Amino acid sequence: MLRFKVGIAAAALGIFLTAGTAAASADQTNRLSIAGSVTELEQALEIVDGWTYAPVRELSDRMGWELAYDPESRQITVSDAIGDSIGFRVGSAAVTFNGKPYVLPGAVREKDGNAYFPLRILAEAMHAKVGWRADERLADIEPVPEHVVAGGDSLWSLAQTYGTTAEALQALNGLTGDELQIGQRLKVVVPEFKAAGEIQEAAAPKAEPEVSVDPAELALLAKLVEAEAGDEPYEGKLAVASVVLNRVHSDDYPDTVKGVIYAPSQFSPAGNGQLDKTTPSKESLQAAKAALSGENNVPGAVYFFNPKREPGKLKKVTVVKEIGHHVFAK
């Protein structure tokens, strides 16, 4: 395998990365914020089917990540200073993260001889957070240092601080138990494909015990998901269901699914009678059941809205994620 810093091998890598798929992009921009400083890329970011793709070579160069290319397998590997690495090929959705196989929502793309990878997933794999400056319509990448365990820290408290789950932190750091040692260094940015309980792992999943779900709660939640996100992708449906469960677990809202859904002036389908007439799709039922079983792809989010219909809300909330037509926020 050839190893080199991106800045040294920029020309060579442009020649190597020629295979791929072609598809029209919905939008482009060259501007990006890195650690709070706005910069312009030579190659534009591309927004395709709701995902922002970044040029791998140039982004790695700007972020200080190391890039390696194997001409025999045509595999590209990006790695950071704390031991994370992600490997992939242009034209394929299969990736390896720290030696384990996963599948992306879409294939790695190619444009003008450059590999393009989903920005959020690549940044999270390299232990950086991606935010959104709504007023400037600008993506913001913020490198996150490892967390040094202090007195009083627990996996649960760290999960709350960093917007993930204790189980995800445990898996990310290869921990076999809950005990932490003062001074221990922990990775705290969980890549999106890993946060989902590794359900997108390319290897065959192991059978797990079925989680008991209340049929009445499932039916009601699935109806709301269908009414609010029937035309959204599965991830958007799961996110709507997750918002309801996030509210259930918050002290600021009722502590039952029914109480949250029928709270005054919260979900319009519940208030205008539409919910009673809604028949949930198979996908809405699946998303509702997943959320009731503990899956959560928008940790901490207690709101969702369409920013095109309600642009003023963007300045009043902290965006967790944008999926399809909805922004999920807290």
Secondary structure by P-SEA (a helix, b strand, c coil): cccccccccaaaaaaaacbbbbbbbcccccccccccbbbbbcbbbbbcccbbbccaaaaaaaabbbbbbbccccbbbbbcccbbbbbbbccccbbbccccccccccccccccccccccaaaaaaaabbbbbbcccccbbbbbbbccccccccccaaaaaaaacccaaaaaaaaccccccccccccccccccccccccccccccccccccbbbbcaaaaaaaaaaaaaccccccaaaaaaaaaaaaaaaacccccccaaaaaacccccccccccccccccccaaaaaaaaaaaaccccccccccccccccccccccccccccccccccccc
